[in-house]
Amino acid sequence: MYKLLTSVFVVLTALAYGQNFNIANNSTVNTVASNSYTNVSLGNNAIYNIQNPHTINVSNQVTTNNGSNITVAAGATLNIAGCLVANNNINLTVLGTLNVGCINMQTNGTITINGGGTILVSGNLTAAGGTDLIINFNGSLQVNGNVNINPSGSTTSIDGSFVIGGTYTGPIFAGNGTVTQGGTEVYPSALPITLTELDGVIQDQHVLITWTTVTEHNNAYFVLESSYDGLVYNLVTCINGAGNSTQPITYTYTDTQIDVMHPILYYKLHQVDYDGAMVMYPAIAVYNRIKVKYVLKYFNSIGQEVPSYIDAYFILYSDGSIEKVIKK
């Protein structure tokens, strides 16, 4: 009875003071009709239930304080032209439809999309650490801008559809749903990284190895190996991966432990997930163009090979040069 009276009081207050709808601390409001507001604000631990078949239109923004809850029931709609600005420990549950310009959440918030619920964010979704993003079966979240969720203590459970138009920064995806970014399905993915380049060049009797990834998912580290015959490989180094990334990243390593006498050097790259799964990429060949000058033979003036202890002879070197030696 107390909650009912409080809810009626809050609704009447909102109507009396125009288009700003303020829900007091510890209050529960259940919609009784569709309505339009300029701003909506929820106090600490306030609850706002938008019920079927109501539509709530907010021309500016919705602001929630600590511990508050917003639920959009199946068949109901919440349209926010501006942002949903949420403080700590917020629960947002959508079974109907939420259209919003952007979402900014502080720590320990939860976004849950149940059943056929849909959230469309025309701008960016930003959330602090401790955020739980839950998209259940048949639920969908579409963010036309960037998604930036602090991965510290955060989780993403995707059993529905998650569509990202811009960049993604956040925790590792989990669940049986799909994540599409820029029109490309990035989860689940057959390959944990998208590798666009693996190259090696000789520099000052060293080999510079570079590789570039366009996307990374669950990427723990890389293993680089080398070989002189293309058959037997030895470990060169291990380099940490970026974990999760949707931006191009270039990795480099300079191998100083090479034998310059070998004309071809082979390198092979492995990628290892956090769960230990490994993907091996095709080996590359680096042609050794280091000019090492060594003696091919000693010969006399008519081309006959001679020992080096005679008084006069010629030396033919590996680079094709010839030196005349006259001993006194």
C-alpha positions in Angstrom: 0.0 0.0 0.0 2.8 2.4 0.9 4.6 1.7 -2.5 1.3 2.3 -4.4 0.7 5.6 -2.7 4.3 6.6 -3.3 4.0 5.7 -7.0 0.8 7.7 -7.4 2.4 10.7 -5.6 5.4 10.6 -7.9 3.2 10.5 -11.1 1.1 13.4 -9.9 4.2 15.4 -9.0 5.6 14.8 -12.5 2.4 16.0 -14.1 2.2 19.0 -11.9 5.8 20.2 -12.6 5.8 19.8 -16.4 7.9 17.5 -18.5 10.7 16.6 -16.1 9.9 13.3 -14.4 11.7 12.8 -11.1 11.4 9.5 -9.2 12.4 9.8 -5.5 14.8 7.6 -3.6 13.6 4.1 -2.8 10.4 4.6 -4.9 8.8 2.3 -7.4 6.9 3.6 -10.4 4.9 1.5 -12.8 3.6 3.2 -15.9 -0.1 3.6 -16.3 -0.1 5.2 -19.7 2.2 6.3 -22.5 3.8 9.7 -22.0 6.5 12.1 -23.1 9.1 13.9 -21.0 12.1 16.2 -21.4 14.2 14.5 -18.7 13.7 11.5 -16.4 15.7 11.1 -13.3 15.8 8.2 -10.8 16.9 8.6 -7.2 18.9 6.1 -5.2 17.4 2.6 -5.3 14.5 3.8 -7.4 12.6 1.4 -9.7 11.0 2.4 -13.0 8.9 -0.2 -14.7 7.7 0.6 -18.2 4.8 -1.7 -18.8 3.1 -3.2 -21.9 1.8 -1.6 -24.1 3.1 1.8 -23.0 5.7 4.0 -24.9 7.8 6.5 -23.0 9.5 9.2 -25.0 12.3 11.3 -23.5 13.5 14.2 -25.6 16.7 14.8 -23.6 18.2 12.2 -21.2 17.5 9.7 -18.5 19.7 9.9 -15.3 19.8 7.2 -12.7 21.4 7.3 -9.3 23.0 4.5 -7.3 21.2 1.2 -7.1 18.3 2.2 -9.4 16.5 -0.1 -11.8 14.8 0.4 -15.2 12.8 -2.4 -16.7 11.2 -2.2 -20.2 8.6 -5.0 -20.3 7.8 -7.1 -23.4 5.6 -5.0 -25.7 6.7 -1.7 -24.1 9.1 0.9 -25.6 11.4 3.5 -24.1 12.8 6.1 -26.5 15.6 8.4 -25.3 16.8 11.0 -27.8 19.8 11.8 -25.6 21.8 9.6 -23.3 21.1 7.1 -20.5 23.5 8.3 -17.8 23.7 5.7 -15.1 25.5 5.8 -11.8 26.9 2.9 -9.8 25.1 -0.5 -9.4 22.4 0.1 -12.0 20.2 -2.7 -13.4 18.8 -2.1 -16.9 16.5 -5.0 -18.1 14.9 -4.9 -21.5 12.3 -7.4 -22.7 10.7 -4.8 -25.1 12.4 -2.0 -27.0 14.9 0.6 -25.9 16.1 3.2 -28.4 18.7 5.5 -27.0 21.3 8.0 -28.2 24.1 6.8 -26.0 24.7 4.8 -22.8 27.2 5.9 -20.1 27.4 3.6 -17.1 29.5 3.8 -14.0 30.8 0.8 -12.0 29.0 -2.5 -11.3 26.1 -1.9 -13.7 24.2 -4.7 -15.5 22.5 -4.6 -18.9 20.2 -7.6 -19.5 18.3 -8.2 -22.7 15.8 -11.0 -22.3 13.6 -12.9 -24.8 12.9 -10.8 -27.9 14.2 -7.6 -26.2 16.0 -5.1 -28.4 18.4 -2.2 -27.5 19.4 0.2 -30.3 22.2 2.7 -29.4 22.6 5.3 -32.1 25.9 6.5 -30.6 28.4 5.0 -28.2 28.1 2.6 -25.3 30.6 3.4 -22.5 30.8 1.5 -19.1 33.2 1.3 -16.2 34.6 -1.8 -14.6 32.4 -4.4 -13.1 29.8 -4.2 -15.9 27.9 -7.3 -16.9 26.4 -7.4 -20.4 23.9 -10.2 -20.8 22.2 -10.8 -24.1 19.9 -13.8 -23.8 18.5 -16.0 -26.6 16.6 -14.0 -29.2 17.8 -10.7 -27.5 19.7 -8.1 -29.6 22.0 -5.2 -28.9 23.0 -2.9 -31.7 25.5 -0.1 -31.1 26.1 2.1 -34.2 29.1 3.8 -32.5 31.9 2.5 -30.4 31.7 0.1 -27.4 34.1 0.8 -24.6 33.7 -1.4 -21.5 36.4 -1.4 -18.9 37.3 -5.1 -18.8 38.3 -5.1 -15.1 35.7 -7.2 -13.4 33.3 -7.0 -16.4 31.7 -9.9 -18.4 29.9 -10.3 -21.7 27.5 -13.2 -22.0 26.3 -13.3 -25.6 23.6 -15.8 -26.4 21.7 -13.5 -28.7 22.9 -10.9 -31.3 25.5 -8.1 -30.6 26.1 -5.7 -33.5 28.9 -3.1 -33.3 29.3 -0.4 -35.9 32.6 1.1 -34.6 35.4 -0.2 -32.4 35.2 -2.6 -29.4 37.1 -2.5 -26.2 36.0 -4.7 -23.4 36.0 -8.2 -21.8 36.3 -11.4 -23.8 33.1 -12.6 -25.4 31.4 -15.7 -24.1 28.2 -17.5 -24.9 26.6 -19.2 -27.9 25.4 -16.0 -29.7 27.1 -13.9 -32.4 29.0 -10.6 -32.4 29.2 -8.7 -35.7 31.5 -5.7 -36.1 31.6 -3.5 -39.1 29.6 -6.1 -41.0 32.0 -8.9 -40.2 31.3 -11.7 -37.7 34.0 -11.6 -35.1 32.5 -14.0 -32.6 32.4 -16.9 -32.7 35.4 -16.9 -35.0 37.4 -19.8 -36.6 40.6 -17.8 -36.1 41.4 -15.8 -32.9 43.3 -13.2 -34.9 43.1 -11.7 -38.4 46.8 -11.7 -39.6 47.4 -9.5 -42.6 51.2 -9.5 -42.8 54.2 -11.6 -41.7 57.5 -10.5 -43.1 61.3 -10.7 -42.5 64.2 -8.6 -43.7 68.0 -8.7 -43.2 69.3 -5.7 -41.4 73.0 -5.3 -40.3 73.5 -9.1 -39.9 70.2 -9.4 -38.0 66.7 -10.4 -39.1 63.8 -8.0 -38.4 60.5 -9.9 -38.2 57.2 -8.0 -38.4 53.6 -9.1 -38.3 50.3 -7.1 -38.2 46.9 -8.1 -36.9 43.7 -6.4 -37.9 41.6 -8.0 -35.1 42.4 -10.1 -32.0 40.1 -12.2 -29.8 41.3 -14.0 -26.7 44.9 -13.7 -27.9 47.3 -14.5 -25.1 50.7 -14.5 -26.9 52.7 -15.3 -30.0 55.5 -17.9 -30.4 58.2 -17.2 -33.0 60.4 -20.0 -34.2 63.3 -20.2 -36.7 64.9 -22.8 -38.9 67.9 -23.1 -41.3 66.4 -26.0 -43.3 62.6 -25.4 -43.1 62.2 -28.7 -41.3 63.6 -28.4 -37.8 62.5 -25.3 -35.9 63.8 -23.8 -32.7 62.2 -21.3 -30.3 63.2 -17.6 -30.9 60.9 -15.7 -28.6 57.4 -15.4 -27.1 55.6 -12.0 -27.3 52.4 -11.1 -25.5 49.3 -10.5 -27.6 46.8 -7.7 -27.1 44.0 -10.0 -25.9 41.1 -8.3 -27.6 41.4 -5.6 -30.3 39.7 -4.3 -33.4 42.5 -2.0 -34.4 45.6 -2.8 -36.5 48.6 -3.7 -34.3 52.1 -4.3 -35.6 54.5 -6.5 -33.7 58.3 -6.5 -34.3 61.2 -8.7 -33.2 64.9 -8.5 -34.1 66.6 -11.9 -34.3 70.3 -11.3 -33.5 71.2 -15.0 -33.2 71.6 -16.0 -36.8 74.3 -17.8 -38.8 75.2 -15.5 -41.7 76.6 -18.4 -43.7 73.1 -19.8 -44.4 71.6 -18.4 -47.6 67.9 -18.8 -46.5 66.4 -18.4 -43.0 62.9 -19.7 -42.2 60.5 -18.3 -39.6 57.2 -19.7 -38.3 54.6 -17.9 -36.1 52.2 -19.5 -33.7 49.3 -17.8 -31.9 48.1 -19.1 -28.5 44.7 -18.3 -26.8 44.1 -17.8 -23.1 42.7 -21.3 -23.0 45.8 -22.8 -24.5 44.4 -23.4 -28.1 47.1 -22.7 -30.7 47.0 -21.7 -34.4 50.1 -22.1 -36.6 50.6 -19.8 -39.6 52.6 -20.7 -42.7 56.4 -20.3 -42.5 58.2 -17.5 -44.4 61.6 -17.6 -46.0 64.1 -14.8 -45.5 66.8 -14.7 -48.1 70.2 -13.9 -46.6 71.8 -11.2 -48.7 74.7 -10.6 -46.3 77.9 -10.8 -48.2 80.4 -13.0 -46.4 83.8 -13.0 -48.1 85.7 -16.2 -47.9 88.4 -18.0 -50.0 87.3 -20.3 -52.8 90.8 -21.2 -54.1 94.4 -20.3 -54.7 95.6 -20.4 -58.3 98.6 -19.4 -60.5 98.7 -17.2 -63.6 97.4 -20.0 -65.9 94.5 -21.0 -63.6 96.0 -24.0 -61.9 95.2 -24.4 -58.2 98.3 -24.1 -56.0 99.0 -24.2 -52.3 99.1 -21.0 -50.4 102.7 -21.3 -49.3 104.3 -20.7 -52.7 105.9 -17.3 -53.4 103.3 -15.9 -55.8 99.7 -16.8 -56.5 96.1 -15.4 -56.9 93.2 -15.8 -54.5 89.6 -16.2 -55.7 87.0 -15.0 -53.1 83.4 -16.0 -52.7 82.2 -12.5 -53.8 84.1 -13.0 -57.2 87.0 -10.7 -56.3 90.5 -11.7 -57.0 93.6 -10.8 -55.1 97.3 -11.2 -56.3 99.8 -12.2 -53.5 103.6 -11.9 -53.9 105.7 -13.1 -51.0 109.2 -11.8 -50.5 
